[in-house]
Amino acid sequence: MIQPTQFIWSDGRLIPWQQATVHVMAHGLHYGSSVFEGIRAYATDRGPTGFRLTDHLRRFERSARIYRMDLAYDLDALLAACREVVLQNGLRSAYIRPIAYRGLGDLSLSSGASPISIAIAAIEWNSYLGEDALEQGIDACVSSWQRVGPNTMPTSAKAGGNYLSSQLIGMEARRLGFGEGIALDHMNMVCEGSAENIFLVQDDAIYTPPLWSSILPGLTRDTVIKLARDLGYTVHEQPIPREMLYTADEVFFTGTAAEISPVRSIDEIPIGEAKRGPITHALQRAFFGLFDGTTEDRWGWLEPLDPAATLRAAG
């Protein structure tokens, strides 16, 4: 259940949470014509710090461009809005959710008369897949629902309508008693989870599906690839047949919400020793070490949101 905060940024100004409403005839509600991002801000000694905030907002802009949505605010304005909504809500850590959507105009599928609105919320957020998932792992299944092909819907856009597929995958998995579902792509190769990218480890090498397997180009996915190579691991981006999941030494999900979450079984087949594996653990340490200073941020991924807290930490 979402815990309300005090303010939401909406089309250039902060408004009370209760006033952040959308008309029932808004185009985005009827047709899924929205694009969004999920961004974490972590508590650090420099105050709340956005993780790859600029990269997320650039993907937000690219998603809007694909759907011909003209955003009224540039990157700097969106960055400032994210900072403002976190700080004004008094959050030390946060999940930031920018969304652009077609509002009340008409119900034409071409949607030319529907205005574009932008809102940014910041809320508290814990573990997406459960409090024990990061250490104990989860049980997953291969879903009967497949992802769309590359020329049906643009999966590189983080668009609201795309997540109807994700809902079917996730609901099926939980109805069957699993913590998450894994979709195959249009070629019956491994694709991704309902809201996560997927990796597997075999013989100390790491494998993950390529971008053309209808996956979202996840920023946590990109982070893990860079961290893994920095730690000396070989990472293969290649098509993955379903059976490789069952014979893997380790499997883990990545995502802004899921962070790095191990998978202990798939279709009731134990993965490795049915617990978090050593490579998954090493990547978790490197990832979370970015926020406590044990991993050097050589990539410029950390973006402090509170200048005053940054000055106090430096002093």
PEQUIJO-V400392 format. One line per field, one symbol per residue. psi: psi as a letter, one per 30 degrees, with the letter a starting at -180 (. if undefined). burial: # if it has 9 or more other C-alpha atoms within 8 Angstrom, else .. A space follows every 50 residues. Layout:
psi->???
burial->???
//
This chain:
psi->kkkkaelkkjhflklkeffilkkfgkeeeeggillllkkkkkklfgakjk jheeeefeeeeeeeeeghjjkfkleeeeeeeeeeeeefghkelljkjkkk lkbjdlgkffgfgklklklklklkkbkeglffeeefllkllklfkllllf gekjffkikeffgeeeeeeeeeeeegglfllkklafgglkdlaegllkll kkhglkkkkleggglkikeeeeeeeeeeeefgkkkkjlkjleffefglel kllkleefcjjlkflkhgkkkbghlkleeeeeeeeeeffefgffkkiffh fkjkfjeeeeeeef.
burial->....#.####...####..#.....####..#############.##### ###..##########.....#...#..##.###.###.#.########## #####.....#..#.#########..#.#...###########.###### ....########..######.###...#########.#######.##### ##..######..####.#####.##.###...###...####..###### ######.#########...###.####.###.##.#######..#..... ######..###....
//
